[in-house]
């Protein structure tokens, strides 16, 4: 790090990390951190918006880190949809590729996350309809055949496991875009009941809780499970019949229960898709096929490339240099 900040930038220490950001981003306040980076809220004096600034943690520490950094930037640049977080800015204090080490991403600052909303108020069925509709609308735009990370590349947070589809959690069969539908089903069930649906203490306990609700897989599904260990373990368990969802979600809107039953299906070939879920009668007051866009084609050919750290770093640098900030929409200009 140079003795002085880059012209137009300033430095600030936050949670034992030095941040070097453009002068336009003021009032940096830590709001969270994780394995891949730290996030601060800030005021953007150029636009008048409150934004979230994410500093990636060791973005080029290894080939996996470097490829992940490039992937995140490519995806954020690709996403342009009101129900998906969008990229407002990307920057580095480096003035040349040789000095390039840090990556900062700027997105809209969310006023509250779903967890906060649930804690603060009792949700009505109308609330649940609206929230799940927004999630599914965002999922539909994401449904463009993304290459998924292997489970080794995914973090093993307990909170993530509770909402993770069984096929990806246990790596037991080929999976498709409906892995996210399972997660939405878990979230929807929690919104309806106020309780986590599958709060497993580990992967095995998680599977038992899932099978207790949806029942032991039929022989036809067992044949699709490529993991012999997973197959043998399931067959070693006592038979569990599928529970009646109307009893489990007693008092819930019958249409909500019907949708949940279509989301929480073990067989990925039979699980409802985002587009099909949006057309479900539960969302009759919101569903508008003309206002549920699909994604533009996404070039993910880079996923199969075998590059070294410097090559991934160079691709990331090029993506940052050519980034064009999106225009502010009317609502943002007024706020």
VEXVO-336441 format. One record per residue (C-alpha): x, y, z. Coordinates in nm, 2 decimals. Example, Ala and Ser with C-alpha at 12.3 -4.5 7.8 and 13.67 -1.06 7.14 Angstrom:
<atoms>
u=1.23; v=-0.45; w=0.78 .
u=1.37; v=-0.11; w=0.71 .
</atoms>
This chain:
<atoms>
u=0.00; v=0.00; w=0.00 .
u=0.13; v=0.34; w=-0.09 .
u=0.20; v=0.61; w=0.17 .
u=-0.08; v=0.83; w=0.04 .
u=-0.43; v=0.75; w=-0.08 .
u=-0.49; v=0.75; w=-0.45 .
u=-0.60; v=1.10; w=-0.57 .
u=-0.98; v=1.13; w=-0.52 .
u=-0.98; v=0.86; w=-0.26 .
u=-0.96; v=0.85; w=0.12 .
u=-0.86; v=0.58; w=0.37 .
u=-1.05; v=0.47; w=0.68 .
u=-0.99; v=0.18; w=0.92 .
u=-1.30; v=-0.03; w=0.99 .
u=-1.30; v=-0.35; w=1.19 .
u=-0.92; v=-0.37; w=1.16 .
u=-0.94; v=-0.34; w=0.78 .
u=-0.82; v=-0.04; w=0.58 .
u=-1.08; v=0.08; w=0.33 .
u=-0.97; v=0.31; w=0.05 .
u=-1.27; v=0.45; w=-0.13 .
u=-1.36; v=0.74; w=-0.36 .
u=-1.45; v=1.07; w=-0.19 .
u=-1.81; v=1.04; w=-0.31 .
u=-1.88; v=0.76; w=-0.07 .
u=-1.91; v=0.92; w=0.28 .
u=-2.02; v=0.80; w=0.63 .
u=-1.89; v=0.45; w=0.59 .
u=-2.06; v=0.23; w=0.86 .
u=-2.00; v=-0.15; w=0.90 .
u=-2.31; v=-0.35; w=0.85 .
u=-2.18; v=-0.70; w=0.81 .
u=-1.90; v=-0.94; w=0.72 .
u=-1.85; v=-1.29; w=0.60 .
u=-1.60; v=-1.53; w=0.45 .
u=-1.59; v=-1.35; w=0.12 .
u=-1.59; v=-0.98; w=0.23 .
u=-1.71; v=-0.70; w=0.45 .
u=-2.00; v=-0.46; w=0.38 .
u=-2.04; v=-0.10; w=0.48 .
u=-2.33; v=0.14; w=0.43 .
u=-2.24; v=0.47; w=0.28 .
u=-2.39; v=0.79; w=0.14 .
u=-2.31; v=0.85; w=-0.23 .
u=-2.28; v=1.23; w=-0.26 .
u=-2.29; v=1.20; w=-0.65 .
u=-2.64; v=1.04; w=-0.65 .
u=-2.78; v=1.12; w=-0.31 .
u=-2.84; v=0.75; w=-0.25 .
u=-2.76; v=0.53; w=0.05 .
u=-2.56; v=0.24; w=-0.08 .
u=-2.39; v=-0.08; w=0.03 .
u=-2.01; v=-0.10; w=-0.04 .
u=-1.86; v=-0.45; w=-0.03 .
u=-1.48; v=-0.50; w=0.00 .
u=-1.39; v=-0.85; w=-0.12 .
u=-1.17; v=-1.04; w=0.12 .
u=-0.84; v=-1.16; w=-0.04 .
u=-1.00; v=-1.16; w=-0.39 .
u=-0.69; v=-1.31; w=-0.56 .
u=-0.55; v=-1.53; w=-0.28 .
u=-0.59; v=-1.85; w=-0.48 .
u=-0.72; v=-1.96; w=-0.82 .
u=-1.06; v=-2.04; w=-0.65 .
u=-1.08; v=-1.69; w=-0.50 .
u=-0.97; v=-1.53; w=-0.82 .
u=-1.23; v=-1.72; w=-1.03 .
u=-1.50; v=-1.65; w=-0.77 .
u=-1.42; v=-1.28; w=-0.78 .
u=-1.45; v=-1.27; w=-1.16 .
u=-1.78; v=-1.48; w=-1.14 .
u=-1.94; v=-1.24; w=-0.89 .
u=-1.85; v=-0.94; w=-1.09 .
u=-1.98; v=-1.09; w=-1.42 .
u=-2.31; v=-1.20; w=-1.26 .
u=-2.37; v=-0.86; w=-1.09 .
u=-2.30; v=-0.68; w=-1.41 .
u=-2.54; v=-0.91; w=-1.60 .
u=-2.83; v=-0.88; w=-1.36 .
u=-3.08; v=-0.60; w=-1.45 .
u=-3.41; v=-0.66; w=-1.27 .
u=-3.60; v=-0.48; w=-0.99 .
u=-3.62; v=-0.80; w=-0.77 .
u=-3.24; v=-0.87; w=-0.80 .
u=-2.97; v=-0.66; w=-0.64 .
u=-2.79; v=-0.46; w=-0.91 .
u=-2.44; v=-0.33; w=-0.94 .
u=-2.42; v=0.05; w=-0.92 .
u=-2.04; v=0.09; w=-0.92 .
u=-1.72; v=-0.12; w=-0.90 .
u=-1.38; v=0.03; w=-0.82 .
u=-1.03; v=-0.02; w=-0.70 .
u=-0.78; v=0.23; w=-0.56 .
u=-0.51; v=0.08; w=-0.79 .
u=-0.40; v=0.31; w=-1.07 .
u=-0.26; v=0.03; w=-1.28 .
u=-0.29; v=-0.34; w=-1.32 .
u=0.05; v=-0.39; w=-1.14 .
u=-0.10; v=-0.23; w=-0.82 .
u=-0.43; v=-0.41; w=-0.85 .
u=-0.52; v=-0.60; w=-0.53 .
u=-0.85; v=-0.49; w=-0.40 .
u=-1.20; v=-0.50; w=-0.54 .
u=-1.50; v=-0.30; w=-0.41 .
u=-1.86; v=-0.35; w=-0.53 .
u=-2.14; v=-0.10; w=-0.48 .
u=-2.50; v=-0.19; w=-0.47 .
u=-2.83; v=-0.05; w=-0.34 .
u=-2.86; v=-0.06; w=0.04 .
u=-3.15; v=-0.27; w=0.15 .
u=-3.36; v=-0.10; w=0.42 .
u=-3.43; v=-0.44; w=0.59 .
u=-3.38; v=-0.81; w=0.52 .
u=-3.66; v=-1.07; w=0.54 .
u=-3.53; v=-1.19; w=0.88 .
u=-3.58; v=-0.84; w=1.02 .
u=-3.93; v=-0.81; w=0.87 .
u=-4.04; v=-1.14; w=1.02 .
u=-3.91; v=-1.04; w=1.36 .
u=-4.08; v=-0.70; w=1.36 .
u=-4.43; v=-0.80; w=1.27 .
u=-4.68; v=-1.08; w=1.23 .
u=-4.72; v=-1.15; w=0.86 .
u=-5.06; v=-1.18; w=0.71 .
u=-5.13; v=-1.41; w=0.42 .
u=-5.13; v=-1.10; w=0.19 .
u=-4.78; v=-1.02; w=0.31 .
u=-4.66; v=-1.38; w=0.24 .
u=-4.81; v=-1.37; w=-0.11 .
u=-4.64; v=-1.05; w=-0.19 .
u=-4.30; v=-1.14; w=-0.05 .
u=-4.28; v=-1.49; w=-0.21 .
u=-4.41; v=-1.35; w=-0.54 .
u=-4.12; v=-1.10; w=-0.54 .
u=-3.87; v=-1.38; w=-0.47 .
u=-4.00; v=-1.60; w=-0.74 .
u=-4.01; v=-1.31; w=-0.99 .
u=-3.64; v=-1.26; w=-0.91 .
u=-3.57; v=-1.63; w=-0.95 .
u=-3.73; v=-1.64; w=-1.29 .
u=-3.48; v=-1.39; w=-1.42 .
u=-3.19; v=-1.59; w=-1.27 .
u=-3.31; v=-1.91; w=-1.44 .
u=-3.05; v=-1.91; w=-1.73 .
u=-2.87; v=-2.24; w=-1.67 .
u=-2.60; v=-2.12; w=-1.43 .
u=-2.31; v=-2.35; w=-1.37 .
u=-2.34; v=-2.44; w=-1.00 .
u=-2.05; v=-2.45; w=-0.75 .
u=-1.96; v=-2.79; w=-0.62 .
u=-2.05; v=-2.85; w=-0.25 .
u=-1.68; v=-2.82; w=-0.16 .
u=-1.69; v=-2.46; w=-0.29 .
u=-2.00; v=-2.37; w=-0.09 .
u=-1.98; v=-2.25; w=0.27 .
u=-2.12; v=-2.48; w=0.53 .
u=-2.32; v=-2.23; w=0.74 .
u=-2.59; v=-2.39; w=0.95 .
u=-2.84; v=-2.12; w=0.85 .
u=-2.77; v=-2.20; w=0.48 .
u=-2.82; v=-2.57; w=0.54 .
u=-3.17; v=-2.53; w=0.68 .
u=-3.28; v=-2.39; w=0.34 .
u=-3.07; v=-2.60; w=0.11 .
u=-3.23; v=-2.85; w=-0.12 .
u=-3.15; v=-3.21; w=-0.02 .
u=-3.00; v=-3.30; w=-0.36 .
u=-2.73; v=-3.03; w=-0.33 .
u=-2.68; v=-3.07; w=0.05 .
u=-2.61; v=-3.44; w=0.01 .
u=-2.48; v=-3.42; w=-0.35 .
u=-2.70; v=-3.72; w=-0.42 .
u=-2.82; v=-3.66; w=-0.78 .
u=-2.81; v=-3.43; w=-1.07 .
u=-2.97; v=-3.10; w=-0.99 .
u=-3.13; v=-2.82; w=-1.18 .
u=-3.27; v=-2.47; w=-1.13 .
u=-3.54; v=-2.60; w=-0.89 .
u=-3.28; v=-2.62; w=-0.61 .
u=-3.38; v=-2.26; w=-0.54 .
u=-3.75; v=-2.35; w=-0.54 .
u=-3.69; v=-2.58; w=-0.25 .
u=-3.53; v=-2.29; w=-0.06 .
u=-3.82; v=-2.06; w=-0.14 .
u=-4.06; v=-2.33; w=0.00 .
u=-3.86; v=-2.34; w=0.32 .
u=-3.88; v=-1.96; w=0.35 .
u=-4.25; v=-1.96; w=0.27 .
u=-4.32; v=-2.22; w=0.53 .
u=-4.13; v=-2.01; w=0.79 .
u=-4.33; v=-1.70; w=0.69 .
u=-4.66; v=-1.88; w=0.74 .
u=-4.57; v=-2.05; w=1.07 .
u=-4.31; v=-1.82; w=1.23 .
u=-4.08; v=-2.13; w=1.27 .
u=-3.79; v=-2.27; w=1.08 .
u=-3.92; v=-2.57; w=0.88 .
u=-3.61; v=-2.79; w=0.89 .
u=-3.37; v=-2.67; w=1.17 .
u=-3.13; v=-2.97; w=1.14 .
u=-2.83; v=-2.99; w=1.36 .
u=-2.62; v=-3.15; w=1.08 .
u=-2.67; v=-3.30; w=0.74 .
u=-2.81; v=-3.63; w=0.87 .
u=-3.05; v=-3.46; w=1.11 .
u=-3.15; v=-3.23; w=0.83 .
u=-3.24; v=-3.53; w=0.60 .
u=-3.44; v=-3.70; w=0.88 .
u=-3.65; v=-3.38; w=0.93 .
u=-3.71; v=-3.35; w=0.56 .
u=-3.82; v=-3.72; w=0.52 .
u=-4.04; v=-3.69; w=0.82 .
u=-4.24; v=-3.43; w=0.63 .
u=-4.23; v=-3.54; w=0.26 .
u=-4.20; v=-3.92; w=0.33 .
u=-3.95; v=-4.19; w=0.22 .
u=-3.85; v=-4.16; w=-0.14 .
u=-4.03; v=-4.40; w=-0.38 .
u=-3.82; v=-4.67; w=-0.55 .
u=-3.84; v=-4.47; w=-0.88 .
u=-3.67; v=-4.17; w=-0.71 .
u=-3.42; v=-4.39; w=-0.52 .
u=-3.29; v=-4.52; w=-0.86 .
u=-3.22; v=-4.15; w=-0.96 .
u=-3.00; v=-4.10; w=-0.66 .
u=-2.64; v=-4.14; w=-0.79 .
u=-2.48; v=-4.15; w=-0.45 .
u=-2.47; v=-4.51; w=-0.33 .
u=-2.40; v=-4.40; w=0.02 .
u=-2.70; v=-4.17; w=0.02 .
u=-2.92; v=-4.45; w=-0.12 .
u=-2.80; v=-4.70; w=0.14 .
u=-2.86; v=-4.46; w=0.42 .
u=-3.21; v=-4.38; w=0.31 .
u=-3.30; v=-4.74; w=0.28 .
u=-3.16; v=-4.81; w=0.63 .
u=-3.41; v=-4.57; w=0.78 .
u=-3.76; v=-4.69; w=0.89 .
u=-4.03; v=-4.61; w=0.63 .
u=-4.19; v=-4.27; w=0.68 .
u=-4.52; v=-4.18; w=0.52 .
u=-4.57; v=-3.83; w=0.37 .
u=-4.74; v=-3.60; w=0.62 .
u=-5.07; v=-3.42; w=0.54 .
u=-4.95; v=-3.07; w=0.46 .
u=-5.30; v=-2.93; w=0.56 .
u=-5.24; v=-3.07; w=0.91 .
u=-4.88; v=-2.94; w=0.93 .
u=-4.98; v=-2.59; w=0.81 .
u=-5.31; v=-2.58; w=0.99 .
u=-5.50; v=-2.25; w=0.93 .
u=-5.29; v=-2.15; w=0.63 .
u=-5.45; v=-2.05; w=0.30 .
u=-5.53; v=-2.38; w=0.12 .
u=-5.37; v=-2.23; w=-0.20 .
u=-5.05; v=-2.16; w=-0.01 .
u=-5.05; v=-2.51; w=0.12 .
u=-5.10; v=-2.65; w=-0.23 .
u=-4.81; v=-2.44; w=-0.36 .
u=-4.58; v=-2.55; w=-0.07 .
u=-4.66; v=-2.91; w=-0.15 .
u=-4.55; v=-2.85; w=-0.51 .
u=-4.23; v=-2.68; w=-0.40 .
u=-4.12; v=-2.93; w=-0.13 .
u=-4.09; v=-3.23; w=-0.37 .
u=-3.78; v=-3.45; w=-0.34 .
u=-3.78; v=-3.54; w=-0.71 .
u=-3.63; v=-3.24; w=-0.90 .
u=-3.80; v=-3.35; w=-1.22 .
u=-4.14; v=-3.31; w=-1.05 .
u=-4.07; v=-3.00; w=-0.84 .
u=-4.25; v=-2.68; w=-0.97 .
u=-4.04; v=-2.43; w=-1.16 .
u=-4.03; v=-2.05; w=-1.09 .
u=-4.24; v=-1.98; w=-1.40 .
u=-4.50; v=-2.24; w=-1.30 .
u=-4.50; v=-2.12; w=-0.94 .
u=-4.57; v=-1.76; w=-1.06 .
u=-4.87; v=-1.88; w=-1.25 .
u=-5.01; v=-2.06; w=-0.94 .
u=-5.35; v=-1.95; w=-0.82 .
u=-5.20; v=-1.83; w=-0.49 .
u=-5.05; v=-1.53; w=-0.68 .
u=-5.36; v=-1.45; w=-0.88 .
u=-5.37; v=-1.09; w=-0.77 .
u=-5.01; v=-1.03; w=-0.87 .
u=-4.94; v=-1.26; w=-1.16 .
u=-4.88; v=-1.07; w=-1.49 .
u=-4.70; v=-1.27; w=-1.76 .
u=-4.61; v=-0.95; w=-1.94 .
u=-4.43; v=-0.82; w=-1.63 .
u=-4.23; v=-1.13; w=-1.54 .
u=-3.92; v=-1.10; w=-1.77 .
u=-3.68; v=-1.38; w=-1.85 .
u=-3.31; v=-1.32; w=-1.85 .
u=-3.09; v=-1.22; w=-2.14 .
u=-2.85; v=-1.49; w=-2.25 .
u=-2.56; v=-1.52; w=-2.02 .
u=-2.22; v=-1.63; w=-2.15 .
u=-2.06; v=-1.86; w=-1.89 .
u=-1.81; v=-2.02; w=-2.11 .
u=-1.54; v=-1.89; w=-1.88 .
u=-1.65; v=-2.15; w=-1.62 .
u=-1.46; v=-2.43; w=-1.80 .
u=-1.14; v=-2.23; w=-1.85 .
u=-0.83; v=-2.34; w=-1.67 .
u=-0.65; v=-2.01; w=-1.59 .
u=-0.39; v=-1.91; w=-1.33 .
u=-0.44; v=-1.63; w=-1.07 .
u=-0.29; v=-1.36; w=-1.28 .
u=-0.52; v=-1.44; w=-1.58 .
u=-0.83; v=-1.44; w=-1.37 .
u=-0.71; v=-1.11; w=-1.21 .
u=-0.65; v=-0.96; w=-1.56 .
u=-1.01; v=-1.06; w=-1.67 .
u=-1.15; v=-0.90; w=-1.35 .
u=-0.95; v=-0.58; w=-1.41 .
u=-1.08; v=-0.56; w=-1.77 .
u=-1.44; v=-0.60; w=-1.65 .
u=-1.39; v=-0.32; w=-1.39 .
u=-1.24; v=-0.08; w=-1.64 .
u=-1.52; v=-0.12; w=-1.89 .
u=-1.80; v=-0.10; w=-1.63 .
u=-2.07; v=0.16; w=-1.71 .
u=-2.29; v=0.27; w=-1.42 .
u=-2.66; v=0.22; w=-1.48 .
u=-2.88; v=0.53; w=-1.52 .
u=-3.09; v=0.62; w=-1.21 .
u=-3.46; v=0.55; w=-1.25 .
u=-3.73; v=0.81; w=-1.18 .
u=-3.79; v=0.68; w=-0.82 .
u=-3.42; v=0.70; w=-0.73 .
u=-3.39; v=1.05; w=-0.87 .
u=-3.69; v=1.17; w=-0.67 .
u=-3.56; v=1.01; w=-0.34 .
</atoms>
